[in-house]
Amino acid sequence: MNRHSLHVAGRSLRQKLRSAPVAENVIVSLTSFPNRFGNLHLCIKSLLTQNLMPEKVILFLAKSEVESAQIPRSLRALEGERFEIVICEENFRPYNKLVHALVAEPDKTIITVDDDLVYPPYLVQRLVEAGARHPGCAVSLGAKLMVAKNYEEFVPYDCWSDARNIVGMQVFGRGVDGVLYPPRCLHSDVSHGELFMALAPTTDDLWFKVMLMMAGTKVVSIARKKREKRKSLRYRRHNALKDINGLGANDKNLAAIMQHYDLAARDFLFAEELNIQTLVPPPPKQLRL
Protein backbone atom coordinates (compact mmCIF):
# COMPACT_ATOMS: atom_id res chain seq x y z
CA MET A 1 0.00 0.00 0.00
CA ASN A 2 1.48 3.39 -0.99
CA ARG A 3 1.14 6.75 0.72
CA HIS A 4 -2.28 7.25 -0.84
CA SER A 5 -3.56 3.99 0.65
CA LEU A 6 -4.34 2.57 -2.76
CA HIS A 7 -4.50 -1.18 -3.22
CA VAL A 8 -2.85 -1.02 -6.59
CA ALA A 9 0.03 -3.42 -6.20
CA GLY A 10 0.86 -5.49 -9.25
CA ARG A 11 -1.22 -8.53 -8.22
CA SER A 12 -4.25 -6.44 -7.24
CA LEU A 13 -4.09 -4.54 -10.52
CA ARG A 14 -3.93 -7.70 -12.62
CA GLN A 15 -6.85 -9.22 -10.70
CA LYS A 16 -8.92 -6.07 -11.20
CA LEU A 17 -8.20 -6.01 -14.92
CA ARG A 18 -9.36 -9.61 -15.24
CA SER A 19 -12.43 -9.46 -13.02
CA ALA A 20 -14.03 -6.01 -13.41
CA PRO A 21 -16.90 -5.59 -15.90
CA VAL A 22 -16.09 -3.44 -18.93
CA ALA A 23 -18.14 -0.54 -20.30
CA GLU A 24 -18.32 -1.15 -24.03
CA ASN A 25 -17.29 1.71 -26.33
CA VAL A 26 -16.10 3.85 -23.41
CA ILE A 27 -12.53 5.13 -23.17
CA VAL A 28 -10.79 7.37 -20.64
CA SER A 29 -8.49 10.02 -22.07
CA LEU A 30 -5.94 12.31 -20.42
CA THR A 31 -2.72 14.17 -21.09
CA SER A 32 0.35 15.09 -19.08
CA PHE A 33 3.88 16.49 -19.34
CA PRO A 34 7.31 15.48 -17.97
CA ASN A 35 7.16 17.48 -14.74
CA ARG A 36 4.31 15.22 -13.65
CA PHE A 37 5.67 11.88 -14.83
CA GLY A 38 7.01 10.97 -11.40
CA ASN A 39 3.62 10.25 -9.83
CA LEU A 40 1.52 9.88 -12.97
CA HIS A 41 1.40 6.10 -12.61
CA LEU A 42 -0.72 6.55 -9.45
CA CYS A 43 -3.36 8.41 -11.45
CA ILE A 44 -3.28 5.77 -14.19
CA LYS A 45 -3.56 2.92 -11.69
CA SER A 46 -6.64 4.51 -10.16
CA LEU A 47 -8.22 4.54 -13.63
CA LEU A 48 -7.26 0.90 -14.18
CA THR A 49 -8.87 -0.22 -10.92
CA GLN A 50 -12.38 1.07 -11.55
CA ASN A 51 -15.44 -0.92 -10.49
CA LEU A 52 -16.60 -0.54 -14.09
CA MET A 53 -13.62 -0.55 -16.43
CA PRO A 54 -13.36 1.50 -19.62
CA GLU A 55 -12.35 -0.35 -22.75
CA LYS A 56 -9.06 1.54 -22.64
CA VAL A 57 -7.23 4.35 -20.87
CA ILE A 58 -5.26 6.48 -23.36
CA LEU A 59 -2.51 8.89 -22.31
CA PHE A 60 -1.77 11.47 -25.01
CA LEU A 61 1.71 13.03 -24.82
CA ALA A 62 3.15 15.74 -27.05
CA LYS A 63 6.20 14.67 -29.06
CA SER A 64 7.83 18.06 -28.47
CA GLU A 65 7.74 17.46 -24.69
CA VAL A 66 8.76 13.83 -24.44
CA GLU A 67 11.66 13.82 -26.89
CA SER A 68 14.01 15.02 -24.16
CA ALA A 69 12.35 13.24 -21.27
CA GLN A 70 12.23 9.49 -20.98
CA ILE A 71 8.83 8.04 -20.19
CA PRO A 72 9.37 6.39 -16.79
CA ARG A 73 9.35 2.65 -16.31
CA SER A 74 6.45 3.02 -13.86
CA LEU A 75 4.26 4.10 -16.80
CA ARG A 76 5.68 1.74 -19.40
CA ALA A 77 5.01 -1.18 -17.05
CA LEU A 78 1.28 -0.41 -17.16
CA GLU A 79 0.99 -0.50 -20.95
CA GLY A 80 -1.14 -3.30 -22.31
CA GLU A 81 -4.63 -4.13 -23.47
CA ARG A 82 -6.25 -1.52 -21.19
CA PHE A 83 -3.62 1.24 -21.19
CA GLU A 84 -1.98 2.92 -24.17
CA ILE A 85 0.48 5.81 -24.51
CA VAL A 86 0.08 7.82 -27.72
CA ILE A 87 2.70 10.34 -28.86
CA CYS A 88 1.13 13.28 -30.71
CA GLU A 89 2.83 15.45 -33.32
CA GLU A 90 0.77 18.54 -32.44
CA ASN A 91 0.88 19.93 -28.93
CA PHE A 92 -2.35 21.59 -27.87
CA ARG A 93 -1.39 21.55 -24.18
CA PRO A 94 -4.48 20.84 -21.99
CA TYR A 95 -6.58 20.23 -25.11
CA ASN A 96 -4.51 17.13 -25.82
CA LYS A 97 -6.75 15.18 -23.43
CA LEU A 98 -9.77 15.38 -25.75
CA VAL A 99 -9.05 16.66 -29.27
CA HIS A 100 -6.70 13.80 -30.18
CA ALA A 101 -9.14 11.24 -28.77
CA LEU A 102 -11.96 12.71 -30.86
CA VAL A 103 -9.89 12.09 -33.98
CA ALA A 104 -8.62 8.66 -32.96
CA GLU A 105 -11.91 7.32 -31.53
CA PRO A 106 -14.83 9.29 -33.06
CA ASP A 107 -17.38 6.57 -32.34
CA LYS A 108 -16.48 6.09 -28.68
CA THR A 109 -17.83 7.70 -25.54
CA ILE A 110 -14.87 9.61 -24.11
CA ILE A 111 -14.31 10.38 -20.43
CA THR A 112 -11.69 13.05 -19.80
CA VAL A 113 -9.78 13.36 -16.53
CA ASP A 114 -6.80 15.30 -15.19
CA ASP A 115 -3.35 13.90 -14.49
CA ASP A 116 -2.78 15.21 -10.97
CA LEU A 117 -5.42 13.26 -9.08
CA VAL A 118 -6.08 9.76 -7.80
CA TYR A 119 -9.68 9.00 -8.77
CA PRO A 120 -12.20 6.99 -6.74
CA PRO A 121 -13.16 3.55 -8.12
CA TYR A 122 -16.74 4.66 -8.79
CA LEU A 123 -15.87 7.41 -11.31
CA VAL A 124 -16.50 5.56 -14.59
CA GLN A 125 -19.54 3.74 -13.22
CA ARG A 126 -21.25 6.93 -12.03
CA LEU A 127 -20.63 8.76 -15.29
CA VAL A 128 -21.69 5.87 -17.52
CA GLU A 129 -24.87 5.21 -15.53
CA ALA A 130 -25.90 8.88 -15.70
CA GLY A 131 -25.11 8.94 -19.42
CA ALA A 132 -27.38 5.93 -19.96
CA ARG A 133 -30.23 7.72 -18.16
CA HIS A 134 -29.70 10.86 -20.27
CA PRO A 135 -28.68 9.68 -23.76
CA GLY A 136 -26.99 12.31 -25.88
CA CYS A 137 -25.99 14.45 -22.89
CA ALA A 138 -22.52 15.10 -21.55
CA VAL A 139 -22.09 14.19 -17.87
CA SER A 140 -19.92 15.72 -15.16
CA LEU A 141 -19.19 15.12 -11.49
CA GLY A 142 -18.86 18.31 -9.45
CA ALA A 143 -20.02 20.71 -12.16
CA LYS A 144 -20.70 24.45 -11.90
CA LEU A 145 -23.80 26.44 -12.80
CA MET A 146 -23.05 29.34 -15.16
CA VAL A 147 -24.69 32.25 -13.34
CA ALA A 148 -25.83 35.13 -15.55
CA LYS A 149 -25.29 38.77 -14.60
CA ASN A 150 -27.86 39.73 -17.22
CA TYR A 151 -28.99 38.41 -20.60
CA GLU A 152 -25.68 39.40 -22.17
CA GLU A 153 -22.93 38.26 -19.80
CA PHE A 154 -22.10 35.98 -16.89
CA VAL A 155 -20.89 36.90 -13.43
CA PRO A 156 -17.17 36.11 -12.85
CA TYR A 157 -16.27 32.43 -13.01
CA ASP A 158 -15.28 32.32 -9.35
CA CYS A 159 -18.86 33.29 -8.43
CA TRP A 160 -20.51 30.42 -10.29
CA SER A 161 -22.40 28.14 -7.96
CA ASP A 162 -22.15 24.38 -7.60
CA ALA A 163 -24.50 22.40 -9.84
CA ARG A 164 -25.78 19.29 -8.12
CA ASN A 165 -28.11 16.80 -9.81
CA ILE A 166 -29.40 19.07 -12.56
CA VAL A 167 -29.28 19.01 -16.36
CA GLY A 168 -29.22 21.95 -18.73
CA MET A 169 -27.30 24.12 -21.17
CA GLN A 170 -25.97 26.29 -18.34
CA VAL A 171 -24.26 23.40 -16.52
CA PHE A 172 -20.49 23.63 -16.86
CA GLY A 173 -18.53 20.39 -16.54
CA ARG A 174 -15.06 20.64 -15.02
CA GLY A 175 -12.43 18.31 -16.41
CA VAL A 176 -10.81 17.89 -13.02
CA ASP A 177 -13.89 15.98 -11.82
CA GLY A 178 -14.28 13.85 -14.93
CA VAL A 179 -16.50 14.64 -17.92
CA LEU A 180 -18.22 12.11 -20.17
CA TYR A 181 -18.70 13.06 -23.84
CA PRO A 182 -20.96 10.82 -25.95
CA PRO A 183 -20.05 10.43 -29.64
CA ARG A 184 -20.51 13.49 -31.87
CA CYS A 185 -21.87 15.72 -29.10
CA LEU A 186 -19.56 18.65 -29.89
CA HIS A 187 -19.60 21.35 -32.56
CA SER A 188 -17.35 20.70 -35.56
CA ASP A 189 -15.00 23.55 -34.52
CA VAL A 190 -13.97 21.62 -31.40
CA SER A 191 -10.71 20.45 -33.00
CA HIS A 192 -9.84 23.77 -34.66
CA GLY A 193 -6.47 24.07 -32.96
CA GLU A 194 -5.40 27.42 -34.34
CA LEU A 195 -8.66 28.97 -33.19
CA PHE A 196 -8.88 27.61 -29.65
CA MET A 197 -5.21 28.24 -28.98
CA ALA A 198 -5.76 31.88 -29.97
CA LEU A 199 -8.97 32.40 -28.01
CA ALA A 200 -8.50 30.20 -24.93
CA PRO A 201 -5.05 28.56 -24.76
CA THR A 202 -5.35 27.45 -21.10
CA THR A 203 -9.10 27.14 -20.56
CA ASP A 204 -9.98 24.00 -22.49
CA ASP A 205 -13.05 23.20 -20.38
CA LEU A 206 -14.66 26.52 -21.34
CA TRP A 207 -13.99 25.88 -25.02
CA PHE A 208 -15.49 22.40 -24.77
CA LYS A 209 -18.51 23.86 -22.95
CA VAL A 210 -19.21 26.31 -25.77
CA MET A 211 -18.74 23.53 -28.34
CA LEU A 212 -21.34 21.46 -26.47
CA MET A 213 -23.81 24.34 -26.37
CA MET A 214 -23.37 25.12 -30.08
CA ALA A 215 -24.08 21.46 -30.86
CA GLY A 216 -27.24 21.57 -28.73
CA THR A 217 -25.83 19.20 -26.10
CA LYS A 218 -26.95 19.58 -22.50
CA VAL A 219 -24.74 18.70 -19.54
CA VAL A 220 -25.86 16.51 -16.64
CA SER A 221 -24.33 17.23 -13.25
CA ILE A 222 -24.26 14.45 -10.67
CA ALA A 223 -23.24 15.18 -7.10
CA ARG A 224 -20.08 13.54 -5.81
CA LYS A 225 -20.58 11.43 -2.70
CA LYS A 226 -18.35 11.69 0.34
CA ARG A 227 -16.81 8.30 -0.35
CA GLU A 228 -15.86 9.48 -3.85
CA LYS A 229 -13.33 12.08 -2.79
CA ARG A 230 -10.41 12.32 -5.16
CA LYS A 231 -6.87 12.69 -3.83
CA SER A 232 -4.39 15.26 -5.07
CA LEU A 233 -0.91 14.13 -6.03
CA ARG A 234 0.41 17.46 -4.70
CA TYR A 235 2.56 18.55 -7.59
CA ARG A 236 4.38 21.84 -7.33
CA ARG A 237 1.96 24.53 -8.46
CA HIS A 238 4.41 26.63 -10.49
CA ASN A 239 2.59 27.56 -13.73
CA ALA A 240 -0.30 25.22 -12.88
CA LEU A 241 -3.34 25.93 -15.06
CA LYS A 242 -5.48 26.39 -11.96
CA ASP A 243 -3.23 29.26 -10.86
CA ILE A 244 -3.07 30.84 -14.33
CA ASN A 245 -6.83 30.61 -14.89
CA GLY A 246 -7.42 31.90 -11.37
CA LEU A 247 -5.83 35.19 -12.41
CA GLY A 248 -8.82 36.01 -14.59
CA ALA A 249 -8.10 33.86 -17.64
CA ASN A 250 -11.42 32.02 -17.30
CA ASP A 251 -13.46 35.21 -17.63
CA LYS A 252 -11.22 36.73 -20.31
CA ASN A 253 -11.20 33.62 -22.47
CA LEU A 254 -14.92 32.91 -22.14
CA ALA A 255 -15.60 36.48 -23.26
CA ALA A 256 -13.27 36.00 -26.24
CA ILE A 257 -14.98 32.76 -27.30
CA MET A 258 -18.44 34.26 -26.95
CA GLN A 259 -17.45 37.36 -28.89
CA HIS A 260 -15.99 35.26 -31.70
CA TYR A 261 -19.22 33.29 -32.08
CA ASP A 262 -21.49 36.28 -31.32
CA LEU A 263 -22.97 34.56 -28.27
CA ALA A 264 -24.60 35.97 -25.15
CA ALA A 265 -25.56 34.52 -21.77
CA ARG A 266 -29.13 34.07 -23.01
CA ASP A 267 -27.91 31.51 -25.54
CA PHE A 268 -26.83 29.20 -22.70
CA LEU A 269 -29.71 29.87 -20.34
CA PHE A 270 -32.55 29.55 -22.79
CA ALA A 271 -31.24 27.32 -25.56
CA GLU A 272 -33.42 24.59 -24.04
CA GLU A 273 -36.81 25.98 -23.05
CA LEU A 274 -37.99 23.01 -21.00
CA ASN A 275 -36.37 20.90 -18.31
CA ILE A 276 -33.37 23.19 -17.88
CA GLN A 277 -33.01 22.02 -14.29
CA THR A 278 -34.73 18.64 -14.35
CA LEU A 279 -33.78 16.59 -11.33
CA VAL A 280 -31.55 13.65 -12.07
CA PRO A 281 -33.01 10.42 -10.65
CA PRO A 282 -30.89 8.79 -7.93
CA PRO A 283 -28.47 6.12 -9.16
CA PRO A 284 -29.47 2.47 -8.69
CA LYS A 285 -28.13 0.80 -5.58
CA GLN A 286 -26.28 -1.84 -7.57
CA LEU A 287 -24.91 -1.86 -11.08
CA ARG A 288 -26.38 -4.66 -13.15
CA LEU A 289 -24.73 -5.59 -16.41
N, C-alpha and C positions, 0 to 999 in steps of 0.2 A: 504494500500500500504506500503510495507516495504522499507528499505533503498536502495534497488536495483530497486525500482519503478516497481516491478512486480505485475501484477494483478492476484495474485494467492491465494486470500482469499478462504476460504472453499467453498462458493457458486459459485465463478467463476470457481474453479477447477472442481466441480461436473458438472457444465453446459458444460464445455469443454469436459469432458469425455463422456458426453451423445451426444454431437452434432458434434464433429469432425469426419471426415472420418477416416477409419482405413486402414493401409497398411497391406494386408494379408501376413502372413508368414514372417513378419519382427519383430524382437525384438531388443531392446536396452539393452546393457550389460555394467556394470561397476563394479568396486570394490572400497573399501575404508578401513579405519582403524580408531580406536577410536579417535585419535587426531583430526580427521576431522568430527566427528559425529555432532558437535554442529551446523554447518551450512549446513550439507549435504542435509537436506530436501529442501533447496532452489534450489540446483542442480536438485533433483528429481522432484520437482514441475515444473521446466522449461521443463523437458522431458515429463511431463504429460499434458502440455498445448501446444503441438505442433499443427500446422495447419493440419498436417497429422499425425495421431497417430500411433505408433507401436502397434502390438498386445499386447505386454507386455514390461515393463521395469523390468529388473532383476538385483538386487544388490547382488553380491557374496561377502561374508565375510568369513574370515578364522576363524575356530573354536578356534584356539590357541590364537587369538587376541580378541575375543569377550567374552570369558569365564569370564574374570575379568572386563569387561566393559558392562554395561547395554545398550542395544540399546535404544536410546531416544524415548520418546513418540511421538516426532515430526515426526519420521520416521515410527513408528508403526501405527500411525494414517493414513498414506497414503497407507498402504497395502490393497490390494483388487484385483479385476479382472485384473487391468492394472499394478499393481506394486507388486513385490514379492521379499522377502529377502530370500536368500539361504545361509545356513551355510555349508562351505566346510571343509572336514577333512584335506585335503592337502593345505598348504599355499605356493603358488607360487608368492606371493607379487604382482607386477604390472601385471603379467601374469594372475592373477585370473580373470581379466575382459574379457578374451576371451577363455582360454583353457577349463574352466568349462562349458561355454556356448556351445562350440563345442561338448562336450560330451552329454550335456543335450538336446540340440536342433540341431542335425546334419543336419536336413532338412530345417532349417530356414535361412533366410538372417539375419546376425548379424551386428548391428551397435555398435561399441565400442566408449565410451566417457570417459573423465576424471571426477573426483569427486570434483574438486576445481573450477568449472566454472558454471555460469548461461548461458544456451545456448539459442540462438534466436529461435523463434517459427518456423522458416523456415528450421531448420537443417534436420529433417527427410525427408521432402518433397524434398529438393534439392538433397539429396543423393539418394533417391529412384528414382527420375526422371532420374538422370544421369545414374543410374544402369540399368534402363529400356532401355535407348538409347544405352548402351554398355553392352549387356548381357554377363555374365561370367567374367566381370572385377570387381576388387575392385574399390572403389570410395573414394576420400578424399577431404575435404575442406582444403585449405591452405597448400598444399603439398610442398615438396622440390624436386629439380632435383639433382640427384646424379651426381656430376661433376667429371669426370675422370682426374687424373693427367697423366696417360698413360694407355696402355692396361691392365696393371696389377693391378693398385691401384687407389683409389679415393683421391681427395684432402681432407683436414680435413673437418669434418662434418659442422663446423661453417662457412665454405666457400661455402657450397652448396647454389645454387640460388633458388629463389621461382619458383614454377611450376604452371603456371596459364593456365587453359583450354588446357591441353595437355594430351595425353595418351601414355603410353609406359612402358617398363620394368624398365627404370631408374627413374621413378616417385616414390618418397618415401612418403607414407601417414603417417601423424603424428596423433597419437591417441588423442592429445589434441584438435584437430579440428574436430574430428569425422571421423571414417573410416567405410565404408560399405563393408562387406565380404559376397559374395554370397555363397550358399552351396557348400562344397567340392572344394573350390578354393585354398586350402593350401596343401602343401606337408605333407605326413603322419607323419613326424617327429615333426610336430608342437606342439604336446602335450607330447613330450618326456621331462618330467620335469627334470630328473637328468641331461640331456644334456644341456638344455638351462639355467639352473641355474648355471652350471659350466662355460659355455661359455659367457653368457651375462645376469647376474642376475638382472640388473637394466635397461637394454635397450630392453624392450620387442618389441617395434615398429621395431627395426632393425631385430630382430629374425623373426617377422612376415613378414617383407619385403622379407627376403631371402626365407622363406617358400613359399611365393607367386611366386617368380621368379622360384624356383625349380619345382613348379607345372605348370609353363607356364602361369601364370595369370598376365596380365597387370594391371596397376593402372591408373585410370582416375583422373585427378586433375581438380576441378572446383573452380573458383575464388570466394572468399567470398565478398559479397557486403557490402557497408558501413553500411547499415541498419542491417546487420547480425553480428555486433560486439558482441562477447561474453564478459561476465563480470566476473572478478576474484573475488573469495570469500575471498581473502587476508589472507590466512592462514599463520602462521609463517613458514618461509622457512628453519628451522633447519632440515637437512637431507632430504630436498626435492629432488626428483629424478632429477629435472631440474638442481639443483646445483651440484649433484654428477656427472651426465653425462656431465655437462659443464666443468668438470675437466679433460676431455680427455677420459672418459669411452666410449663414442660413438665410437670414432676411434679405441680404443683398442679392444672393444668387436666385432665390425664389422670385424676387422682383424682376430680375433680368430674364428669367425663363418666361414669366407671365407676360412681360412686355414684348418679348420676341413673338409669342403666339397670340398676342392681343387678347389675353385672358383677364378676368376679374374674379374677385372672391365669389360673386354670384354664380359663376360657372361651376364651382365646386359644390356650393351649398344647395343649388337647386337643379343640378343636372339630372337628378332622379327625384321626381315629384313625390313619389310615395315610398313609404318604408325606409326613409333615410336613417332612422334610428331604430329599426326593428330589433327586438331582443333576440339574441342568439340562444337557442334552446340549450339546456345543460348537456354536457357530454355524457354518453352512456357510461355506466359504472364499469363495464368490462368490454374490451375490444374483442369483437368476434369476426374472424376472417373466414 
